[in-house]
Amino acid sequence: METVYQLMMGVSLAACAGVRATLPMLAVCILARSNHGMLNGSYEFLRSDGMLIILSVATVLEFLGDKFIAIDHFLDVIGTLARPVAGTLLTASLLTKVDPQTALMLGLVAGGATAFTVHAGKSATRVKTSLFAPLHAGLGNLALSFGEDAMVVGGIVAAVLAPVLAIFLASALVGLAVVMVVLAMKTGQHLMNLIWPVQSEPALAVAR
């Protein structure tokens, strides 16, 4: 049963990592260093001084950079790889009762996939918001970024204190991300049709 709770906590943190790659990692690092959380033996490096420094600096840079349109899109490009990796590490590192290979497999399937899905939804949302930047002068992206910060902090707290609640919230976030990706694809298709309209069959026949 303990492994189930650890898995729920890991997947919930992975969902947070799909929005902010480094803050959930920093939280796990701090919890492990303060002996409020245990790590799988293969991931003890996450509690090291070096990781604390790297994750602290990276968290501040990610927080600040995400507030600017050009930089936040750059972070989303990097995040396509970084966030699923973070989700995998977060989930695998918390599975203390299974062997490292199984922990890594579960981390990749459950944590990595969750983080990637949430990341895709976040990126799609940011692209749509940026399209209207001339109307809101970037303030829409800024407000969205602060909202994401609050959501991630709340998600981390829920994952640590109430894993069952957190997994339901994470599932809802994954569902929302899927919806945002589908809407973004439909919007992209509409734009393509406007830019490069598909000729109807009668028109093609006349052209021949």
N, C-alpha and C positions, 0 to 999 in steps of 0.2 A: 504493500500500500504506500509505503514511503517513496518508492520509485515513481509511482503514479503522480504523487504530489510534486516530486522533483521535476517530472516531465512537464506537468502543467505550468509550474513556475518557469521552467526553461523556455517553453513555447511562448508564454506570455511575454517574457523578456525579449524573445526573438521578434515578436510583433512590434515591440517598442524599437528594437534595433532597425526594423524596416523603415523607421522614420528618422531616428538619430542613431547612428552606428556606435558611437563611442560612449554616450552617457550610460546606457545599461551595462556596458562592460566596466565602466568606472564604478558603478554601484556594486557590482559583484566583487570587484577588486577590493573595495573598501569593506564590504561585509566579511569577506574572507580574512582580511588582515585584522579585523576587529573580533575575529572568532565568532561572528554571528551567522556564519554560513560555511559549509564544508564544500570542498572541491574534490572531484575525481582526481586520483593521484597523478594522472598524466597531464593535468592542467594546473598544477601547483604554481607554475610560472605566472599565473594571473594575479597572484598575491605579492609579487616581488616589488621592490622599490622602483626598479626600472619601468615596469608596467604602470605603476601608479603615476609616475612622472609623465610618461608618454600619453596615457589615457587622459590625464588632467589637462595637459596642453591641447591635445586633440579635441577634447570636449569643448574647451573655450573657443578654439578656432572654428569648430563646426557650428557652435551657437552663433558666433558673430557673422561668419560667412553666409549662413543661411538667410540672413536678413537683407541681402542684396541680390537682385534678380540675376545678374550675370554669374555671380559666384555660386548661387544656390543651384543653378543648372549644371555648373561644373561639378559641384558636390554630388548631384544626382547621377552624373555620368560615372564618377568614381564609385558611388554607392551601389551601382549595378553589380559590382563584385564585392565591395567591402561589406555591405549590409548583410547579404546572405552568409558571408564568412563569419561575421559577428554573431548572427543568429545561430549558426552551427556551433560555434565555440561556446556560446552562452548555454545552449541546451545540453551539449555534451559534458561540459565542465560540472554541471550540477547533478549529474547522474552518478552518485557515489557508490551505488550498490551493484553496478554492472561493470563488466570488463571494458577496457578502453576502446576496443574495436567496436563493440556493440554500442557504446556511448557515442562514438563518432558517427556510426551509421544512423542511429536515432536522431542525433543532432543534425545531420545533413538532411534527412527525410522530413523531420518534423520542424526543426528550427530554421534550417536554411531555406526551405520552401516557404515557410510562413513569412520570414523576413523579406524574401524576394517578392512575394505577392504584395505585401504591404508597400514595399518600395515602389513597385510598378504603379500602384494606385496613387501614391504620393506624387510621383513624377508626373503622372497624367494630369493630376489636379493642378500642379504647379504650371504645367504648360498652358492649360486652359486659362488660369488666372493671369499668366504673363501676356496672353493675347489681348487682354483688356488693360494692360499697363498704361497705355495712353490716356485711359479714362480715370484710373485711380492713382496715377503717378507713382506706382510701386507700393502704395500704402496697403493695397489688398494683399500683396505677397507678404508684406511685413506683418500684418494682422494674422494671416494664416500661419506664418512661422511661429509667432508667439503662442498661437493656439496649439500648434503641434508640440511646442516645448511643454506646455501645461499638460497635454494629453500624455506625453511620454513620462513625465514625472509622476502623474497619477497612476499610470500603468505600472511603473516600477514599484511604487508603494503597494498597489494591489497585488502584484505578483509575489511580493515578499510576505505580506501580512494575510492575504486571502487568495491563495492560488485558485480555488474553485471559482470564485467571482472573476478573477483575472482571466481565466481561460474562456469564460463566456464573453467577456469584453474583447479579448483578442480575436475570438471567432467572429464577432460582429465587425471588428475592424478589417479582418480579412475579407468578409463579405462585401463591405463597403468598397474596399480596394478593387475587388473584381468588377463591381458595378462601375466604378470610375474608369477603369481600363476599357470596358465595353463602350461606355459613352464616348471616351476619347477616340476609339477606333471608328465609331459612327460619325463623329465630327470630322475626323480626318478623311473619311470616305466622301462626305458631303463637300468638303473643300476641294478634293480631287475632282469631283464631278463638275464643280463650278469652274475650276481651272482648265480641265480637260474633259469636256462633256462627251459622253458616249453617244455615238451616232446611232440613230434608230435603223432598223432593217430597211424600211422604204428609202431612207436617205442613202443608205449604202447601195441599194439597187440602182437608184438614179445616178449615183456617182460612177457606177460601173458602165 
